[in-house]
Amino acid sequence: MVDPGSEPSCVELTLITGLSGAGKTHAMGAFEDAGWFCIDNLPPSLLPALADLFALEGSQVERAAVVCDARGGAFFDELVRELDRIAARGEFEVKVLFLEADDDVLVDRYRETRRRHPLAEGGAVREAVARERELLADIRTRADIVIDTSGLNIWELRRAAAEAIMRTGDTRRLLVTFSSFGFKHGPPRDADLVFDVRFLKNPHYVKELAPLTGADPRVTELIRRDPHWDEFRERLEALLDLLLPAYEREGKSHLMVGFGCTGGRHRSVYLARLMGERYAGDFKVTVAHRDVEVPPDHPADAQEG
């Protein structure tokens, strides 16, 4: 039963449309990275039926982005009216993101990709662009945001789409995974950055610390007493302070930073935990420990932990 005093849930529905070759599919990638439910190349005539599905009780869709363009057929005369009807239902917050580019840029893009324009007849791309501009004139007028992608690369386009149409609190920051591992079990294949911390004091050689992990204060205290610790931490954080925002600006959605020691139980675990805490306020952070559950008496750890 719905509480009469509660605010009704409202599905955010964003229509991504515009000229063919302007980058609609790339723009949709920004929404996918932010966790939106996305559909590419939906015929405009199916948009009302899709809205009905999203409005059903029990639907898990809260934010959806749909790409509709000339590939779906010439139904744009009805599209503006359907959007207004959907918005009038009160169940949706409807926005339109329209992408365009200069004629010369669009022609060059089709020439470089050697793809056929959906409205081209006999390969006449420039004439097809002109017809498509006319076809989309009404929906462009209805657009909440218009982005000219003529001078944008793929990552600049994705960033512009996210900043223009998504709520500030919903834009997903870079997801950073700080992961520990043991080199004797093999380096991680999916790490973007790897730091070898085997130069630090090894708790494995202290009898009472060997069974513990880098989460134990007694282990971390030994590591911090290493004569290289303070300088290493300072330089590590300075490097990550530079690199993490740079990766985010370039549009990277996920970055894995690996810390490796010999067995993956002590030094690397502490570094992954420490950096996870350090950057949790600046990025979306997860911490993973690949080999921490491998017991110290595992055959692979017979020589060193």
Order of alpha helices (4+ residues) and beta strands (2+ residues): beta-alpha-beta-alpha-beta-alpha-beta-alpha-alpha-alpha-beta-alpha-beta-beta-alpha-alpha-beta-alpha-beta
